[in-house]
Amino acid sequence: MSNKLWEKNFEVNKEIERFTVGRDREMDLYLAKYDVLGSMAHITMLESIGLLGHDELPKLLDALRRIYKTCEDGQFVIEDGVEDVHSQVELMLTRELGDMGKKIHSGRSRNDQVLVDLKLFTRHQLRLVVENVKTLFDELIAKSNQYKDVLMPGYTHLQIAMPSSFGLWFGAYAESLVDDMLFLKAAYRMTNRNPLGSAAGYGSSFPLNRQMTTDLLGFDSMDYNVVYAQMGRGKMERNVAFALATVAGTLAKMAFDACLFNCQNFNFVKLPKECTTGSSIMPHKKNPDVFELIRAKSNKIQSLPQQIMMIMNNLPVGYFRDLQIIKEVFLPAFDELNDCLRMAAYIINKMEVNTHILDNPMYDPMFSVEEVNRLAADGMPFRDAYKKVGLEIEAGTFKADHHIHHTHEGSIGNLCNDKIAALMQHSLENFHFERVEQAENKLLGRE
């Protein structure tokens, strides 16, 4: 038997139904527990304006809490013939409570219902990304401090350039994550606004209390204009995707470096053996498969904003079924990015550094600038010093002095890791995850 909220007295062609439903039921499993949370807030508000009886609300809330528990336990399923998560939740309520379960849809549309589901899902997933970014950041800062005195070659154009250090290399990616966190914070603030009550995008004749559902769900504010609330479908996903993409960009670049530095020609770092694989015919091989997969997955995530933009491009105001397809690329992206972040943090923690790279005389020319600067500091004009050292290198008589003294902020001898850590901490303090957690726990009766 078909269970569709909108169905009248005719049966949809099966092929048409297959095409239009697509992967929606599969994607809706990501949203199930958030659909329940949204319904709990909505019916609490409905009772306050007289659209539910005082005796009905506790029974509906208890039933919804049980459904939420099945979602948490991984037992929630969308049955055959049931179109989506909204229909499944309502069906479960009506089976248990009869006609009372049919009252929960008053004053809302599936349009604002899925909007609030997506907002609740996304803010939760962004919190996981933030926590995993912080874990990787901590590992990078720890490694930067541990190896702050170990020099390594710096490159431009993949040519040996000037002295760098592992303190700088690890610390550079840590600071990159600090900037990425600013994107995540902006994405979180745009996400954490309540669209519930906008219905199909034009509001409702019921006297809804939208501020009440905003407070119950722990949103910072509501999406006030009901038309704009509906226009936010796709826009939120695109903006969040940009934040995910900037984190992925940092990961992809770091993964490429690590693969390069791990190869025998460089031999700068050694990756944990469990993160490498062998060859079927070459017994000496230890391939950096985990970092290669992180690089590929991160590059895939960097394409996410463009995918979303192309789906929503040129859509006028109002809801269109095109927006359904965004879920297929957007919802799974969080799992993929969080997986990459966890793997990267594990490898960085276990990574070993070659502390004797510069024993090889092939790296001596990178100290040429140090010698030019020393001569200039002693009074020789810079251009003359540059020419003198250049001629010595050409003649093979240049003698490198490996003792360098860099003191300015952010240099080899003054990494400013404490300042970088303070910037990260400042960003984290402005998310206020605890407010959301308190609101959700109150709805769920877990105070």
Salt bridges, closest charged atoms under 4 A:
GLU11 OE2 - LYS14 NZ 3.43
GLU15 OE1 - ARG18 NH2 3.15
GLU17 OE2 - LYS4 NZ 2.76
GLU17 OE1 - LYS14 NZ 3.95
ASP24 OD1 - LYS327 NZ 2.98
GLU26 OE2 - ARG23 NH2 2.92
ASP28 OD1 - LYS327 NZ 2.90
ASP35 OD1 - HIS86 ND1 2.68
GLU47 OE2 - HIS54 ND1 2.30
GLU56 OE2 - LYS103 NZ 2.75
ASP62 OD1 - ARG65 NH1 3.64
GLU72 OE1 - ARG446 NH2 2.63
ASP73 OD2 - LYS69 NZ 2.82
GLU79 OE2 - ARG95 NH1 2.71
ASP80 OD1 - ARG25 NH2 3.90
GLU83 OE1 - ARG110 NH1 3.21
ASP84 OD2 - ARG110 NH1 2.54
GLU96 OE2 - ARG66 NH2 2.22
ASP99 OD1 - LYS102 NZ 3.45
ASP117 OD2 - HIS86 ND1 3.69
GLU131 OE2 - ARG127 NE 3.08
ASP138 OD1 - LYS134 NZ 2.89
ASP149 OD2 - LYS148 NZ 3.91
ASP220 OD1 - ARG435 NH2 3.23
ASP223 OD2 - LYS119 NZ 2.85
ASP223 OD1 - ARG193 NH1 3.57
GLU237 OE2 - ARG233 NE 3.91
GLU336 OE2 - LYS297 NZ 3.50
GLU336 OE1 - LYS300 NZ 3.34
ASP359 OD2 - HIS356 ND1 3.38
ASP364 OD1 - HIS402 NE2 3.09
GLU370 OE2 - HIS406 NE2 2.98
GLU371 OE2 - ARG374 NH2 2.50
ASP378 OD2 - ARG374 NH1 3.24
GLU392 OE2 - LYS388 NZ 2.61
ASP401 OD1 - HIS403 ND1 3.22
ASP418 OD2 - LYS419 NZ 3.73
GLU434 OE2 - HIS432 ND1 3.50
GLU437 OE1 - ARG127 NH1 3.27
GLU440 OE2 - ARG123 NH2 2.98
